[in-house]
Amino acid sequence: MIIIMNNEVTDAQIDAVAQRLKSWGLDSNVSRGVERTVIGAIGDESKIDKELLQALPGVEQVIRVMKPYKIVARSYHKEDTVIDIKGIKLGGRQIQVIGGPCSVETQPQMDEAAKYVAAAGCRLMRGGAFKPRTSPYTFQGAGVEGLEMFRKAADRYNLPIVTELMDVRQIDAFMKYDVDVIQIGTRNMQNFDLLKEVGRLHKPVILKRGMSATISEWLMAAEYIAAGGNHDIIFCERGVRSFETYYRNMLDVTAIPVLKKETHLPVIIDPSHAGGKAWMVPALARAAVAAGADGLLVEMHPNPCEAWCDADQALNPQELVDLMGSLKGIAQAIGREL
């Protein structure tokens, strides 16, 4: 860590910073320049309270040299992490497409959805039993009953299930129905108590990016899960909020290579929530695969016109089949497979 002192700093203030670093078990190296004095902290940066250091008299700026995230960092694990989900590998050479409806509605709807997801070639299925909605008056999900319907439908086709956890009080139900992959939604990306609890579970976790979150904030959220002992984390870019109103969110494709550089964990893309319109999904999905995404989270409803949630962005069964076909060529072109 580097501490830059202001141009009016006194020897007493420099000594105070050095003493504070010493109290945390770190040594210091003072470099006096013509215009600025710089103090280098030598030792374990994780012991330093940056805000407290910043508040000391004479301190102008505190700059971390080491990244604040450790376990999720590429420097911690040089090779790409491949997560095993009931024998299905996510993060390796094979790109996984997770298909299914936005929400669990009825048993017949889920049975049909599972049939079409499997027929299209998807190996995992998505669906929301608990739904975070902007309006308190819209459909909030079928709850525990939805988990039961989802499990029953997916098991017929041996599809591992992916569904969103909104509250720690729902964990027992998730364990009862053996949810295969827990999704943490964009609104809960920085719900640190929830992240800590998920960190104690032995379940893969999809961590969606907050709608206004920086890459660093997203990585730090993942670190909360990893610090709890759960290292099976999958980053999901679903678009960030911007000034544009033509589409729902702005898909940040740039996040894919950035995350590939910063972390060893898999990265997937949710093109459905990014565009917000079904006709945009194929183009965004193809761009994501070309940019190096390890998978996609795609909404497909047996009959989108009758969907209880996000009808505009759901593909129909044939559109999912067509999308899978177009993605295979892109995957092969970059040395991967679907």
Helices and strands as residue ranges (DSSP letters): E 2-5, H 11-23, E 27-32, E 37-42, G 45-47, H 50-54, E 59-63, E 83-85, E 88-90, E 96-100, H 107-120, E 124-126, H 144-155, E 161-164, G 168-170, H 171-176, E 181-184, G 186-188, H 192-199, E 205-208, H 215-227, E 233-237, H 255-262, E 267-269, H 271-275, G 278-280, H 281-290, E 295-299, G 304-306, G 311-313, H 317-333
